[in-house]
Amino acid sequence: AETVLITGANSPIGIGATTALRFCQEGARVALVYKRLSLPYDPERARLPGLDRYRLLLSDNAQAIERRLRETTEHYTIIEQDITAPGAAQRIFDRVEERLGTVEVLVNNAAEYAEQGDTILHITEDVIDRTFDVNVKATLLMIKEFVARRGDYGRIVNLSTDAAQAFPGQIAYGASKATTEAFTRSIAVEVGHLGITVNAVAPGPTQTGYISEEQEAALLPDIPLDRVGQPEDIADAILFLASARASWLTGQVIQVSGGHAL
């Protein structure tokens, strides 16, 4: 059984948690890393999909996902850790190796974005720094640690976004994900001889709690397959890239978007 490490996994209906459950169902040992966020939300509005519901989900301390993992396997561990903290990658890998053994699959799902102020007229140093600290610097340090501790086999799957090449309204976020796609290709070339593949999944609009009914109605005309994504759609692509069936596939960015942003 493989040991899989997934970052950004506390929302019980998020891509990270859904992917973790899929790996568990396939018999993998799974380690989840999460950072609990405390953002203000309106409990009444949080009953329906939208920003308040999304904020509520991100305030979860991973208990909901732990209950579901426990029903499937005893081979899991959950770590609360800000991946941008100094030395975080080393501490995370130490704990996972101690509990589950050498990590063979790394899924870099943790991401930072600004809810507002990520336009060229309003962007600040703080927004740029926070976004790139998580999406680029911390992710690269997780990959570095993974490669340093590898066996003779490895799978790295990075998360981008289908709009990475042009994301007006999300300047720093889009740029950080375009960077992710660039280093996915670069690292794939560097580590191929080690038996490690490096690929990225670029989701389109995926319902992880944040898409309101109004937003969904506005999005559908731009999605050829006529529905928003579900976390399972993204998890399926990640599992494929981590599998033996993708053994000669590296340096690729796969848009899982129903045709959105083509």
Buried (B, 14 or more C-beta within 10 A) or exposed (E): BBBBBBBBBBBBBBBBBBBBBBBBEBEBBBBBBBBEEEEEBEEEBBEEBBBBBBBBBBBBEBEBBBEBBEEBBEBBBBBEBBBBEEEBBBBBBEBBBEBBBBBBBBBBBBBBBBEEEBBEEEBEEEBBBBBBBBBBBBBBBBBEBBBEBBEEBBBBBBBBBBBBEEBEEBBBBBBBBBBBBBBBBEBBEEBEEEEBBBBBBBBBBBBBBBBBEEBBEEBBEBBEEEEBBBBBBBBBBBBBBBBEEBEEBBBBBBBBBBEBBE
